[in-house]
Amino acid sequence: MLNGKNILITGGTGSFGKKFLEMVFQRFNPNKVIIYSRDEFKQSVMKTEYADKVDMSKVRFFIGDVRDKDRLYRAFEGVDYVIHAAAMKQVPTCEYNPFEAIKTNIHGAQNVIDAALDKGVKKVVALSTDKAVNPINLYGGTKLVSDKLFIAANAYSGQKDTRFAIVRYGNVAGSRGSIIPIFQNLMEKGETVLPITDFRMTRFWITLEQGVELVFKALEEAKGGETYISKIPSFNITDLAKAMLPNAELKEIGIREGEKLHEVMVTKDDSRSTYEYDKHYIIYPNFEWVDINKSLLPGGILVEEGFEYNSGNNTKWLSSSDLEKALKSIK
């Protein structure tokens, strides 16, 4: 699928971009992989980090911002596949800098779409988040708009045959901003009390490898407008804290503004166009211009109306002992 192809990753110096770079060379033989990001220092660090891990003769580092349409047009020249991972993701930062979040997450998404259409990119896969589902903070709101833009972009490809799809998951285990490094930092300082915003809180468990695998799947089979969601286990935040520090005292500090008790991936309203597959769900676009019979991928079963997929009502759970084992694989 990706053999001999040119691939570009926006926000490519982040956790996802690094794992994608590693796995794409393990699985395929691409012609070129372009890391597109705005931080020259992170690009320099990434060059050094992966010098002995991948074929760096096939890796290019482009300084650029998704806000800059002209730079995107130049970077997308000759590109076959784009993975859009660039975003402002920190909830408090987006709340305090709303105009900046809109420029990156919404206007940036529009720029990626325009560049992909005009430069003849074959397929674009955009990374989404649970926070885009029934959003209660600005970050989620901007990602909801971004998702809508990428889905609707399929109506504008015409004869160019560019296709856009989305993959959605919550905080990746061990990634920046997730709870694991927060607990880890406290433990390294000798803290024995771990703060829990709400003892009822649950989250999904997904690794970077699983996130990349879902993108590979979307790149391979998406026909345009699909939202891919992995079927993954849930865990209680209190169980994670016990797994990381068995003798810790847990202190409930109150849920933060813009935070949810459970991560929601599929809403009840989406159930009417959601199909279940062996290892994932797909929410298909629901528009007059979409022929659902032509869009459906084989093997899917329409979920019951009213179905909701969230980390609180999941059927698969990780216990404290399960989490102890899973944590060993997280760097």
Secondary structure, 3 states (H helix, E strand, C coil): CCCCCEEEEECCCCHHHHHHHHHHHHHCCCCEEEEEECCHHHHHHHHHHCCCCCCHHHEEEEECCCCCHHHHHHHCCCCCEEEECCCCCCHHHHHHCHHHHHHHHHHHHHHHHHHHHHHCCCEEEEEEEHHHCCCCCHHHHHHHHHHHHHHHHHHHCHHHCCEEEEEEECCCCCCCCCHHHHHHHHHHCCCCEEEECCCCCEEECCCHHHHHHHHHHHHHHCCCCCEEEECCCEEEHHHHHHHHCCCCEEEECCCCCCCCCCCEEECCHHHHHEEECCCEEEECCCCCCCCHHHHCCCCCEECCCCCCEECCCCCCECCHHHHHHHHCCCC
